[in-house]
Amino acid sequence: MKPTPLSPRDSALLSQAVSLARRGLYTTKPNPRVGCVICQGETLVGEGWHQRAGEAHAEILALQQAGEQARGAEVFVSLEPCAHQGRTGPCAQALIDAGVRRIVVAMADPNPKVCGKGLALMKQAGMEVVLADDDMGARDLNGGFCQRMEHGRPLVRLKLGATMDGRTAANDGTSQWITGEEARADVHDLRARSCAVVTGIGTIRNDNPRLNARVDGDVVQPLRVVLDGNGQMSLGARLFSEPGQILVVTAKDTEEASYDFDDRTEQICLTGKGSRVDIAAVLATLAARSCNEVLIEAGAGVAGAFLSGGLVDEIWVYQSPDVLGSGGHGMFVMRGIRTLEERVRLELTDVTRIGRDLRLILRPQDSQ
């Protein structure tokens, strides 16, 4: 369907729908974040946003609020309404049954089960269907969902905390805390929107993090994934003290590296080259488990492996205005780089001051 330029009124109402979708940033996983607005003329009669997987979609909540006023109304929605039966019924059919006259959609759904089918169904039913030429930020809001649907793997963000001279820990290995309280709070927001947080066994040993998202408001906690190639996981690690699912990935079979885990912890074996954990297979496994956004919080070895493997989409660096000197630990272990020409080129896409620190967001220039 050909995208159409919108009037200022339509743009404002569609932007309102996208803003509603953002309210589900921490809770809709693995579903996309979707918002919906219903109007009769200039009067708002219904609005809703998808809040949690398995519960009512944004369109259904907005229709429930609008009631009979949905008949002959206009609908503005941040993502194409679904046309298939999942855990909930098809939203496109619900809009048709409600007698909606016109619908404006920010973007088509990249899910092959939907992908144009919802738009076609509503158009065939006589509804005026408009696909906007400006998605108002809806695609960025669901970047991980789109990438998983279109490319078969999650959106991977690599988070690092470092000093001005690029050190992630002091010479003695201490790293808590390189950045300030405000930057650490921002990282919790990043965890909260992620479907999975991945770390290495070295980080578990050295920092003993909980890896959960500690934010105000409702949150679906991310799956916590530990790369434990040689089976060195300690059952006394702090992440076991917090509720939520844990996945331990080893490079040894379950008989060689087995633990007396509780019911919420799973162990799998994914062996790659050099008897190390196959990190590409880890991402494929997470995609198969419907993970849209994956956050890597790990040491220089794991960070370097993901970056050199071309498996990173964004790098979030929280940089403090401090110096640890040449004895400190670096950000990446990438021994294959010998010359300037072999460097990994990054594009700086955002710089934000957070407290006394800077947050830099970068993208590898050859990333999708």
C-alpha positions in Angstrom: 0.0 0.0 0.0 1.4 3.4 -1.0 2.2 5.7 1.9 0.2 9.0 2.0 1.2 12.5 3.3 -1.0 13.5 6.2 -2.7 16.7 7.1 -1.5 18.6 10.2 -4.6 17.3 12.1 -4.0 13.7 11.2 -0.3 14.0 12.0 -1.1 15.3 15.5 -3.5 12.5 16.2 -1.2 9.8 14.9 1.6 11.3 17.0 -0.7 11.1 20.0 -1.2 7.4 19.3 2.5 6.8 19.2 2.9 8.6 22.5 0.3 6.3 24.0 2.3 3.3 22.7 5.4 4.4 24.6 3.5 3.8 27.9 4.0 0.1 27.2 7.7 0.4 26.8 8.5 -1.9 29.8 5.6 -4.3 29.7 4.5 -5.4 26.2 7.4 -7.7 25.5 7.5 -9.7 23.3 4.7 -7.9 21.6 5.1 -4.6 19.8 4.2 -1.3 21.6 1.0 0.0 20.1 -1.2 3.0 20.8 -4.7 3.9 19.4 -6.9 7.0 19.3 -10.5 7.2 18.2 -12.2 10.5 17.2 -15.6 11.6 16.2 -14.9 14.9 14.4 -12.7 16.9 16.7 -13.8 14.9 19.8 -11.7 12.2 21.3 -14.0 9.3 22.2 -11.5 6.5 22.9 -7.9 5.8 23.4 -5.8 2.8 24.5 -2.3 1.2 24.5 -1.2 -2.4 24.5 -0.1 -3.0 28.1 0.9 -6.7 28.3 1.3 -9.7 26.1 -1.9 -11.9 26.2 -4.1 -8.9 27.2 -6.3 -6.7 25.1 -4.6 -4.8 22.2 -4.6 -1.0 22.0 -7.4 -1.0 19.4 -9.7 -3.1 21.6 -9.2 -1.0 24.6 -9.9 2.2 22.6 -13.0 0.6 21.1 -14.2 -0.4 24.6 -13.8 3.2 25.8 -15.5 4.6 22.7 -18.5 2.2 22.8 -21.2 3.2 20.3 -19.4 6.3 19.4 -16.9 4.2 17.4 -19.5 3.8 14.6 -18.6 6.2 11.8 -15.5 7.4 13.7 -11.8 7.8 12.7 -9.1 5.6 14.2 -5.4 6.6 14.5 -3.1 3.7 15.4 0.7 3.3 15.6 0.9 -0.1 14.0 -1.3 -2.0 11.4 -4.1 -3.8 13.2 -3.6 -7.6 13.3 -5.8 -9.8 11.0 -5.0 -13.2 12.6 -6.1 -15.1 15.7 -3.4 -15.2 18.4 -3.9 -15.1 22.1 -6.4 -12.4 21.4 -8.8 -11.9 18.4 -8.0 -10.0 15.2 -8.2 -6.2 15.8 -8.9 -5.4 12.1 -12.1 -7.4 12.3 -13.0 -5.8 15.6 -12.7 -2.3 14.0 -14.8 -3.4 11.0 -17.5 -4.8 13.3 -17.5 -1.6 15.3 -18.4 0.4 12.1 -15.2 2.5 12.0 -15.3 4.8 8.9 -11.6 5.7 8.5 -8.3 4.5 9.8 -4.8 6.1 9.7 -1.9 3.7 10.4 1.7 4.8 11.2 3.3 1.7 9.8 2.6 -1.7 8.4 3.2 -4.6 10.7 6.5 -6.5 9.7 5.1 -9.7 11.2 4.5 -12.0 8.2 1.3 -13.2 9.8 0.0 -9.6 9.4 2.1 -7.6 6.9 -0.6 -5.9 4.9 -3.4 -8.4 5.6 -5.0 -6.1 8.2 -4.9 -3.1 5.9 -6.4 -5.2 3.0 -9.1 -6.7 5.2 -10.3 -3.3 6.4 -10.2 -1.8 2.9 -12.2 -4.7 1.5 -14.8 -4.0 4.1 -15.3 -0.5 2.8 -13.2 1.4 5.3 -11.0 4.3 4.2 -7.5 3.1 5.0 -4.5 5.5 5.1 -0.9 4.4 5.6 1.1 7.4 6.7 4.3 8.5 4.9 5.7 9.5 8.4 5.6 6.9 11.1 6.0 9.5 13.8 8.6 7.4 15.6 6.6 4.2 15.7 9.3 2.1 13.9 12.1 3.3 16.3 9.8 2.5 19.2 9.5 -1.1 17.9 13.0 -1.4 16.4 13.7 -4.8 18.0 10.4 -6.3 17.0 10.9 -5.1 13.4 14.4 -6.5 13.2 13.3 -9.9 14.6 10.5 -10.1 12.1 12.5 -8.9 9.1 16.0 -10.4 9.8 15.4 -13.2 12.3 17.5 -11.8 15.2 17.0 -9.3 18.0 18.1 -5.7 18.1 21.4 -5.9 20.1 22.6 -3.1 22.3 26.0 -3.2 23.9 26.2 -1.1 27.1 29.5 0.0 28.5 30.5 2.3 31.4 33.9 3.9 30.9 36.1 6.7 31.9 37.3 9.5 29.6 40.3 7.4 28.7 38.2 4.4 27.8 38.7 2.3 31.0 35.9 0.1 32.3 37.7 -0.9 35.5 40.7 0.1 37.6 44.0 -1.9 37.6 42.7 -3.9 40.6 39.5 -4.8 38.7 37.1 -2.6 40.7 34.5 -0.8 38.6 31.7 0.2 40.9 31.0 2.9 40.3 32.6 4.5 37.3 29.5 6.5 36.4 27.1 8.4 38.6 23.7 7.7 40.0 21.8 9.3 37.1 23.6 7.3 34.5 23.0 4.1 36.4 19.3 5.0 36.6 19.3 5.4 32.8 20.8 1.9 32.5 17.9 0.5 34.5 15.5 2.1 32.0 17.5 0.4 29.2 17.2 -3.0 31.0 13.5 -2.5 31.6 12.8 -2.1 27.9 15.0 -5.2 27.0 13.7 -8.7 26.6 17.0 -10.2 27.7 20.2 -9.0 29.4 23.3 -11.0 28.5 26.5 -11.1 30.6 29.6 -13.2 31.0 30.8 -15.4 33.8 33.7 -12.9 34.4 31.2 -10.1 35.2 29.3 -12.4 37.5 32.6 -13.2 39.4 33.9 -9.7 39.5 30.9 -7.5 39.9 28.2 -10.0 41.0 25.3 -8.0 39.5 21.6 -8.7 39.9 20.9 -7.6 36.3 17.3 -6.8 37.0 15.5 -3.6 36.1 14.9 -1.4 39.1 12.5 1.3 37.9 9.4 3.0 39.1 6.2 1.5 37.7 5.2 -1.8 36.2 7.9 -3.8 34.3 8.2 -7.2 32.8 11.7 -8.2 34.0 14.2 -9.3 31.2 15.5 -12.8 30.9 18.9 -12.8 32.4 21.4 -14.8 30.4 24.9 -15.8 31.6 27.6 -17.0 29.2 29.4 -19.6 31.3 31.6 -21.5 28.8 33.5 -23.7 31.3 30.7 -24.3 33.8 32.0 -22.0 36.6 28.6 -20.5 37.7 28.2 -20.0 41.5 24.8 -20.7 42.9 25.5 -18.0 45.4 25.5 -15.3 42.7 23.3 -12.3 43.5 21.2 -12.7 40.4 19.6 -15.8 42.0 18.4 -13.6 44.9 16.0 -11.7 42.5 12.8 -13.1 41.0 12.8 -13.7 37.2 13.9 -16.2 34.6 17.6 -17.0 34.2 19.3 -18.8 31.3 22.8 -20.2 31.7 24.6 -21.0 28.4 27.6 -23.3 28.6 30.0 -24.8 26.0 29.9 -28.1 27.8 27.1 -30.7 27.7 24.8 -30.8 30.7 26.6 -33.8 32.3 29.9 -31.9 32.3 28.5 -28.6 33.5 25.3 -29.2 35.5 24.0 -27.3 38.5 21.2 -27.8 41.0 19.2 -24.9 39.7 15.7 -24.0 40.7 12.7 -24.2 38.4 13.1 -20.7 37.0 16.7 -21.3 35.8 17.5 -23.2 32.6 20.8 -24.5 31.3 21.6 -25.1 27.6 24.8 -25.9 25.7 25.8 -23.9 22.6 29.3 -24.8 21.6 31.2 -22.7 19.0 34.8 -22.4 17.8 37.5 -23.1 20.3 35.0 -24.8 22.7 33.6 -21.4 23.5 29.9 -20.4 23.7 28.5 -19.7 20.2 27.3 -16.2 20.7 25.5 -16.1 17.3 23.6 -19.2 18.3 22.7 -17.4 21.6 21.1 -14.6 19.7 19.3 -17.1 17.4 18.0 -18.9 20.5 16.8 -15.6 22.0 15.1 -14.7 18.7 13.3 -18.1 18.7 12.1 -17.2 22.2 10.6 -14.0 20.9 13.2 -11.6 22.4 13.0 -8.3 20.5 15.7 -6.3 22.3 18.8 -7.8 23.8 21.2 -5.8 26.1 24.8 -6.9 26.5 26.3 -5.9 29.8 29.6 -7.7 30.0 33.4 -7.3 30.2 35.8 -6.5 27.4 36.1 -10.1 26.2 32.4 -10.6 25.6 31.9 -7.1 24.3 34.8 -7.6 21.8 33.4 -11.0 20.7 29.9 -9.5 19.9 31.4 -6.4 18.1 34.0 -8.3 16.1 31.3 -10.8 15.1 29.1 -8.1 13.6 26.4 -8.8 16.1 26.0 -5.4 17.7 23.4 -2.8 16.4 24.0 -0.1 18.9 26.7 0.8 21.5 25.6 2.8 24.5 28.6 4.2 26.3 28.2 6.0 29.6 31.4 8.0 29.9 32.5 9.6 33.2 34.9 12.7 33.2 37.6 10.7 35.0 40.9 9.0 34.1 42.2 5.6 35.3 45.3 5.5 33.2 47.0 2.8 31.2 46.8 0.2 34.0 43.0 0.2 33.8 40.9 -2.4 31.9 39.9 -1.5 28.3 36.5 -1.6 26.7 37.1 -4.3 24.1 39.3 -7.3 23.6 39.7 -7.6 19.8 43.1 -9.1 19.1 42.4 -9.6 15.4 42.8 -5.8 14.7 46.4 -5.0 13.8 46.2 -2.0 11.6 44.2 1.3 11.4 42.5 0.0 8.3 41.1 -2.9 10.2 39.4 -0.7 12.8 35.7 -1.0 13.5 34.1 2.2 12.2 31.2 3.6 14.3 28.7 6.4 13.7 27.9 8.7 16.6 24.1 9.1 16.6 23.4 10.8 19.9 25.2 12.6 22.8 23.3 13.3 26.0 24.5 14.7 29.3 23.2 12.6 32.2 24.3 14.0 35.5 28.1 14.5 35.4 28.4 11.8 32.7 27.9 11.6 28.9 25.8 9.0 27.2 27.0 8.3 23.7 25.0 6.1 21.3 26.9 4.7 18.3 26.1 2.4 15.5 28.6 0.2 13.5 28.6 1.7 10.1 27.9 -1.6 8.4 25.0 -2.6 10.7 21.6 -3.2 9.3 
